[in-house]
Amino acid sequence: MVQKGVRKVNQTRDTTEGIRRRGTMSKGDQREAQILDATRTLLTEKSMATLTVDDITNATGISRTSFYFYFPSKQAVLARLMEDVSDRYAETHVWLPSTGQQRELLHTQLAGAAEIWHYNSTILACSLEGYDSTYPPLTEFIASIQTRFTSALAAKIDRDRAAGLAPEGIDSATLADLITLMRDGRLSQLSAASNGDVAQGINDLAEAILRLIYGRLD
C-alpha cells in the first residue's frame, strides 16, 4: 500500500498521458497534475538521481512550499507516476489467468505492455535501474509491482503443470523471475523502436516465453 503523500484518495488524476478523471478539477488538483506532468517531462531529459525538486518547481512555476504541500519528496512524485502506470499495466494481463499456451492472448498482453512502455519508458526504467531511494514507500511499491506479475505468472505455470499442459522443470517462482527480467529488458529496448521492430520483437518475446514454460509448442 502506498502511504499518504504518494496517493491521495479521491483526488483527480488528469495528466496529459490520460490519467483518469474524477469529476471537476480543483485548483489543488490542477497543481498536483502540473507537478506530475512536469516530472514526467523532466525525466526524458534527466535521470531520477539528478532530478531535483527545484527542477520541478521551476518547470511548474510553483514554490517549494507549494510542492511540499502536495508531495513530501521527488520520490513520492515518482511513486505516484509509477502507480498510475502500473494500474494500466495490470489491465494488460489478459494471458495470466488463462489455461495453456494461448499464444494470441500472450501476444495481446505483450502488445499492450509494449504500448505502455513506449509512452512511459522513462518512468518504468526507474524500476529496472533499481533506483536507490531513501523513501521507503517508493522502494516498497516498486517491489510490489514486480511481485504482482511474477506471482501471477508462477501461479499460471503451476496450474498448467498440474494440468499436464507444461512440463516440470525449474521452480515456477524462479522461472517467473527469469521471464520477467527478459520481458522487461526487451520491452525497454523496444520502447523506442519502429513499429515493425516492435511487432517482430513481440513475436520473438512471445515465442521465447512459451518455449521456456511449455517446451514444445502447439
C-alpha positions, 0 to 999 in steps of 0.5 A: 500500500502506498502511504499518504503523500504518494496517493491521495484518495479521491483526488483527480488524476488528469495528466496529459498521458490520460490519467483518469478523471474524477469529476471537476478539477480543483485548483489543488488538483490542477497543481498536483497534475502540473507537478506530475506532468512536469516530472514526467517531462523532466525525466526524458531529459534527466535521470531520477538521481539528478532530478531535483525538486527545484527542477520541478518547481521551476518547470511548474512555476510553483514554490517549494512550499507549494510542492511540499504541500502536495508531495513530501519528496521527488520520490513520492512524485515518482511513486505516484507516476509509477502507480498510475502506470502500473494500474494500466499495466495490470489491465494488460494481463489478459494471458495470466489467468488463462489455461495453456499456451494461448499464444494470441492472448500472450501476444495481446498482453505483450502488445499492450505492455509494449504500448505502455512502455513506449509512452512511459519508458522513462518512468518504468526504467526507474524500476529496472535501474533499481533506483536507490531511494531513501523513501521507503514507500517508493522502494516498497511499491516498486517491489510490489509491482514486480511481485504482482506479475511474477506471482501471477505468472508462477501461479499460471505455470503451476496450474498448467503443470498440474494440468499436464499442459507444461512440463516440470522443470525449474521452480515456477517462482524462479522461472517467473523471475527469469521471464520477467527480467527478459520481458522487461529488458526487451520491452525497454529496448523496444520502447523506442523502436519502429513499429515493425521492430516492435511487432517482430520483437513481440513475436520473438518475446512471445515465442521465447516465453512459451518455449521456456514454460511449455517446451514444445509448442502447439 
